[in-house]
Amino acid sequence: MKTTSMERTFICIPNVGESGYPRLYSGARELRKQSDFVPESEPYTVCSVHPLTPLIGAVVEGVDLREVDDAVHAELHRALLEWKVLFFRDQLLDGPEHIALARRWGNIEVNDFFPNGDVQAISRLAKGPKSIGQENMWHSDTSFRRDPSKVSILRAIDVPATGGDTMWADMAAAYDNLPGSVKEQIDGLKAIHTFTKSWGLTMAPEQVAAIAEIHPPIAHPVVRTHPETGRKLLYVNEPFTTEIVGLPRNEGDELLDYLMFQARVPEYQVRFRWEPGSVAIWDNQATQHYAINDYYPQRRVMERVTVAGDQPF
């Protein structure tokens, strides 16, 4: 056992290789929900916000996402920075309205890998009964871009009778709970992100080469800073992060494996059960998500719009 400066006791189960990184530990974790700039006592007046966990995720009521004006958007954005992912039920968005809602947060990002829905720039994720979902890895959308997604908005079109939930993890909490020695080790480090680790495996070599001209491997900070809240966020993920710059490969792989494991801690997570008309809006800078693949051969159809962000710093 070893104790950090926060007086936590770690129980290693087991270590990664010979690195000594504790995979899991029991006991208290620091779960700091609030963004520093949002006063704890400030109420929501335009909509009703109902938390699903003490840390991450809230259901929002009293809002028609087809009619979001400046006042509603301001409150939704504040709730998004506070809770990191917002959930809505019984929404009747069509494609153009989905796009219009996303534009409230910025410029639309066109995905190079998903087929389009009925409207350009809407990614359609349709699975079953002849195809199996492959999004069941903890990830941050488009981290392989120079300017990864800022906000993602996903709406349910057709959902299975059982299964098909999605989970989100708060990567500020994942960073906060790292041992102090690990924080010191990763301060200032960068990691390489590329689409070839995941999407590239399904492509012909010429396709990979063509897309690599648009999206070459990019180095992002291992710990990024949220551009609005200033929170430090652990920023590596399984399908897109390949190596840590400047470390020997074996050492870097062990550290990367340990860091990516942090999204799997249940205290940092929220789980959402989809219904037709459900919508989720999440801060892609502050979270990772995981689409649970437990519904095959049932059908699951979702449509997603992402908003372009800035280069992580």
C-alpha positions as CSV (number, residue, x, y, z in Angstrom):
1,M,0.0,0.0,0.0
2,K,1.1,3.6,-0.5
3,T,-0.5,6.9,0.5
4,T,-0.7,10.1,-1.5
5,S,-0.5,13.7,-0.2
6,M,-4.3,13.5,0.0
7,E,-4.0,10.8,2.7
8,R,-5.7,8.1,0.5
9,T,-4.8,4.5,0.9
10,F,-4.3,2.6,-2.3
11,I,-4.9,-1.1,-2.7
12,C,-3.1,-2.4,-5.9
13,I,-5.1,-4.9,-7.9
14,P,-2.7,-5.6,-9.6
15,N,0.0,-3.2,-10.8
16,V,0.6,-2.5,-14.5
17,G,3.8,-4.5,-15.3
18,E,6.5,-3.4,-12.9
19,S,5.5,0.3,-13.0
20,G,3.9,0.3,-9.6
21,Y,0.9,2.3,-10.8
22,P,-2.2,1.3,-8.7
23,R,-5.0,0.2,-11.0
24,L,-7.7,0.5,-8.4
25,Y,-8.1,1.6,-4.8
26,S,-10.8,1.6,-2.2
27,G,-11.8,4.5,0.0
28,A,-12.7,8.1,-0.5
29,R,-12.2,9.9,-3.9
30,E,-12.2,13.6,-4.5
31,L,-15.4,14.3,-6.5
32,R,-15.4,18.0,-7.2
33,K,-18.4,18.6,-9.5
34,Q,-18.5,22.4,-9.6
35,S,-16.6,24.4,-12.2
36,D,-14.7,27.1,-10.3
37,F,-16.5,29.9,-12.1
38,V,-20.1,28.7,-11.3
39,P,-21.3,29.8,-7.9
40,E,-22.7,26.8,-6.0
41,S,-25.8,28.8,-4.9
42,E,-26.8,30.2,-8.3
43,P,-30.2,28.8,-9.3
44,Y,-31.5,27.8,-12.7
45,T,-34.5,29.9,-13.6
46,V,-35.3,29.1,-17.2
47,C,-35.2,25.3,-17.0
48,S,-35.2,22.6,-14.3
49,V,-32.0,20.7,-13.8
50,H,-32.2,17.3,-12.0
51,P,-28.8,15.6,-11.3
52,L,-28.4,11.9,-11.9
53,T,-25.2,11.6,-9.8
54,P,-23.4,14.0,-7.4
55,L,-20.7,14.6,-10.0
56,I,-21.8,14.2,-13.6
57,G,-25.0,14.2,-15.6
58,A,-28.3,15.9,-15.2
59,V,-31.8,15.6,-16.8
60,V,-33.1,19.0,-18.0
61,E,-36.9,19.6,-18.1
62,G,-38.9,22.5,-19.3
63,V,-37.0,23.1,-22.5
64,D,-38.1,22.5,-26.1
65,L,-34.8,22.1,-28.0
66,R,-36.5,23.3,-31.2
67,E,-37.0,26.7,-29.6
68,V,-33.7,27.6,-27.8
69,D,-33.3,31.4,-27.6
70,D,-30.4,33.3,-26.1
71,A,-31.6,33.1,-22.5
72,V,-32.3,29.4,-22.7
73,H,-28.9,28.7,-24.4
74,A,-27.1,30.7,-21.7
75,E,-28.6,28.6,-19.0
76,L,-28.1,25.3,-20.8
77,H,-24.4,26.2,-21.4
78,R,-23.9,27.0,-17.7
79,A,-25.6,23.7,-16.8
80,L,-23.4,21.9,-19.4
81,L,-20.2,23.3,-17.8
82,E,-21.4,22.3,-14.4
83,W,-22.7,18.8,-15.1
84,K,-20.7,18.0,-18.3
85,V,-23.6,16.0,-19.9
86,L,-27.3,17.0,-20.1
87,F,-30.2,14.7,-20.9
88,F,-33.6,15.6,-22.4
89,R,-36.7,13.4,-23.0
90,D,-39.5,13.6,-25.6
91,Q,-37.8,16.0,-28.0
92,L,-39.1,16.3,-31.5
93,L,-36.0,17.6,-33.3
94,D,-35.7,17.0,-37.0
95,G,-32.4,17.2,-38.9
96,P,-32.3,21.0,-39.6
97,E,-33.4,21.7,-36.0
98,H,-30.6,19.4,-34.7
99,I,-28.1,21.4,-36.7
100,A,-29.6,24.7,-35.6
101,L,-29.3,23.6,-31.9
102,A,-25.7,22.6,-32.4
103,R,-24.8,25.9,-34.0
104,R,-25.7,27.6,-30.7
105,W,-22.3,26.3,-29.5
106,G,-20.2,27.0,-32.6
107,N,-19.3,25.8,-36.0
108,I,-20.4,22.4,-37.1
109,E,-17.8,19.7,-37.5
110,V,-18.2,17.3,-40.4
111,N,-17.2,13.7,-39.6
112,D,-15.1,11.9,-42.2
113,F,-16.0,8.4,-41.0
114,F,-19.7,8.1,-40.3
115,P,-22.3,8.1,-43.1
116,N,-24.5,11.2,-43.2
117,G,-28.1,11.3,-42.1
118,D,-30.9,13.1,-43.9
119,V,-29.0,16.4,-43.5
120,Q,-25.3,17.0,-44.4
121,A,-23.1,17.1,-41.2
122,I,-25.4,14.7,-39.3
123,S,-23.6,11.4,-38.5
124,R,-26.0,8.5,-38.5
125,L,-25.0,5.6,-36.3
126,A,-27.3,2.7,-37.3
127,K,-26.6,-0.8,-35.9
128,G,-28.3,-4.2,-36.0
129,P,-29.5,-6.7,-36.9
130,K,-26.8,-7.2,-39.5
131,S,-24.1,-4.9,-38.0
132,I,-22.7,-4.8,-34.5
133,G,-21.9,-1.6,-32.6
134,Q,-18.2,-0.9,-32.2
135,E,-18.3,2.3,-30.2
136,N,-17.9,0.4,-26.9
137,M,-14.6,1.9,-25.9
138,W,-14.0,4.8,-23.7
139,H,-13.2,7.7,-26.0
140,S,-13.4,11.5,-26.6
141,D,-14.9,12.4,-30.0
142,T,-12.4,13.2,-32.7
143,S,-9.3,13.7,-30.5
144,F,-7.3,12.8,-33.6
145,R,-8.1,16.3,-35.0
146,R,-5.9,19.3,-34.4
147,D,-9.1,21.0,-33.1
148,P,-11.2,18.2,-31.5
149,S,-14.9,18.5,-30.9
150,K,-16.1,20.9,-28.3
151,V,-19.7,19.7,-27.9
152,S,-21.5,16.6,-29.2
153,I,-25.3,16.3,-29.5
154,L,-26.8,12.9,-29.9
155,R,-30.5,12.1,-30.5
156,A,-32.2,8.7,-30.4
157,I,-34.2,7.7,-33.5
158,D,-34.8,4.0,-32.9
159,V,-33.7,2.3,-29.7
160,P,-33.7,-1.4,-28.6
161,A,-36.3,-2.6,-26.1
162,T,-33.5,-3.4,-23.7
163,G,-29.8,-2.4,-23.7
164,G,-28.0,0.2,-25.7
165,D,-27.3,2.6,-22.9
166,T,-24.4,5.1,-23.0
167,M,-22.1,6.0,-20.2
168,W,-20.0,9.2,-19.7
169,A,-17.0,9.8,-17.4
170,D,-15.8,13.0,-15.9
171,M,-12.1,13.4,-16.9
172,A,-11.5,16.3,-14.4
173,A,-12.3,13.8,-11.6
174,A,-10.1,11.3,-13.3
175,Y,-7.2,13.8,-13.1
176,D,-8.0,15.1,-9.6
177,N,-7.7,11.5,-8.2
178,L,-4.3,10.7,-9.7
179,P,-1.5,10.2,-7.2
180,G,0.6,13.3,-6.8
181,S,3.6,11.5,-8.1
182,V,1.8,10.7,-11.4
183,K,0.6,14.3,-11.8
184,E,4.2,15.4,-11.5
185,Q,5.3,12.8,-14.0
186,I,2.7,13.7,-16.7
187,D,2.9,17.5,-16.2
188,G,3.9,18.9,-19.6
189,L,3.9,15.6,-21.5
190,K,2.2,15.2,-24.8
191,A,0.7,12.1,-26.5
192,I,0.1,11.2,-30.1
193,H,-3.5,10.9,-31.4
194,T,-4.4,9.3,-34.7
195,F,-7.5,7.8,-36.4
196,T,-5.4,4.9,-37.7
197,K,-5.5,3.1,-34.4
198,S,-9.3,2.5,-34.8
199,W,-11.0,3.7,-38.0
200,G,-7.8,3.0,-40.0
201,L,-8.1,-0.7,-39.2
202,T,-11.2,-1.0,-41.4
203,M,-9.8,0.8,-44.4
204,A,-7.7,0.0,-47.4
205,P,-4.2,1.4,-47.3
206,E,-5.0,4.0,-50.0
207,Q,-7.9,5.2,-47.9
208,V,-5.8,5.6,-44.8
209,A,-3.2,7.5,-46.8
210,A,-5.8,9.9,-48.2
211,I,-7.4,10.7,-44.9
212,A,-4.0,11.0,-43.2
213,E,-3.3,13.9,-45.6
214,I,-6.3,15.6,-43.9
215,H,-5.8,14.3,-40.4
216,P,-2.1,13.5,-39.8
217,P,-1.1,12.3,-36.3
218,I,-1.2,15.1,-33.8
219,A,0.3,15.7,-30.4
220,H,-2.0,16.9,-27.6
221,P,-1.2,17.5,-23.9
222,V,-1.7,14.5,-21.7
223,V,-3.4,16.9,-19.3
224,R,-5.4,19.6,-21.1
225,T,-7.0,22.7,-19.6
226,H,-10.7,23.4,-20.1
227,P,-10.8,26.7,-22.0
228,E,-13.7,28.0,-20.0
229,T,-13.5,26.5,-16.5
230,G,-9.8,26.2,-16.2
231,R,-10.1,22.6,-14.9
232,K,-7.3,20.2,-15.6
233,L,-8.5,17.2,-17.6
234,L,-6.9,13.9,-18.3
235,Y,-6.8,13.7,-22.1
236,V,-5.9,10.3,-23.5
237,N,-8.3,7.7,-24.8
238,E,-8.2,4.1,-26.0
239,P,-9.1,4.3,-29.7
240,F,-7.1,7.4,-30.7
241,T,-4.1,7.8,-28.4
242,T,-1.1,5.7,-29.5
243,E,2.0,6.8,-27.5
244,I,3.5,9.4,-25.1
245,V,6.0,11.7,-26.7
246,G,9.6,11.5,-25.3
247,L,9.2,8.4,-23.3
248,P,10.7,5.0,-24.1
249,R,8.0,2.9,-25.7
250,N,7.6,0.3,-22.9
251,E,7.6,2.9,-20.2
252,G,5.2,5.1,-22.2
253,D,2.8,2.2,-22.9
254,E,2.6,1.3,-19.3
255,L,1.9,4.9,-18.3
256,L,-0.6,5.3,-21.1
257,D,-2.4,2.1,-20.2
258,Y,-2.7,3.3,-16.6
259,L,-4.0,6.7,-17.5
260,M,-6.6,5.3,-20.0
261,F,-7.8,3.0,-17.3
262,Q,-9.0,5.9,-15.1
263,A,-12.2,6.5,-17.2
264,R,-13.4,3.1,-15.9
265,V,-13.9,4.2,-12.3
266,P,-17.7,4.1,-11.5
267,E,-17.6,7.1,-9.2
268,Y,-16.7,9.3,-12.2
269,Q,-19.5,8.0,-14.4
270,V,-23.2,8.4,-15.3
271,R,-25.3,6.0,-17.3
272,F,-28.3,7.0,-19.5
273,R,-31.1,4.8,-20.7
274,W,-32.3,6.0,-24.2
275,E,-35.9,6.4,-25.3
276,P,-37.1,7.6,-28.7
277,G,-36.8,11.3,-28.7
278,S,-34.1,11.4,-26.0
279,V,-31.2,13.8,-26.6
280,A,-27.8,14.1,-24.9
281,I,-25.6,17.1,-25.1
282,W,-22.1,16.7,-23.7
283,D,-18.9,18.7,-23.2
284,N,-16.5,16.6,-25.3
285,Q,-13.5,18.5,-23.8
286,A,-14.3,17.4,-20.2
287,T,-15.7,13.8,-20.7
288,Q,-15.2,10.5,-22.4
289,H,-18.1,8.2,-23.3
290,Y,-18.9,4.6,-24.0
291,A,-21.8,3.1,-26.0
292,I,-22.7,-0.2,-24.4
293,N,-22.9,-3.0,-27.0
294,D,-25.4,-5.3,-25.3
295,Y,-28.3,-5.1,-27.7
296,Y,-27.4,-7.1,-30.7
297,P,-29.3,-8.2,-32.9
298,Q,-31.8,-5.5,-31.9
299,R,-31.7,-2.2,-33.9
300,R,-30.3,1.0,-32.6
301,V,-30.3,4.2,-34.7
302,M,-28.8,7.5,-33.4
303,E,-27.9,10.8,-35.1
304,R,-25.1,13.0,-33.9
305,V,-23.9,16.5,-34.6
306,T,-20.6,17.7,-33.3
307,V,-19.3,21.3,-32.8
308,A,-15.7,22.1,-33.6
309,G,-13.5,23.1,-30.8
310,D,-10.0,24.6,-30.3
311,Q,-6.6,23.0,-30.1
312,P,-6.1,21.6,-26.6
313,F,-3.6,23.4,-24.4
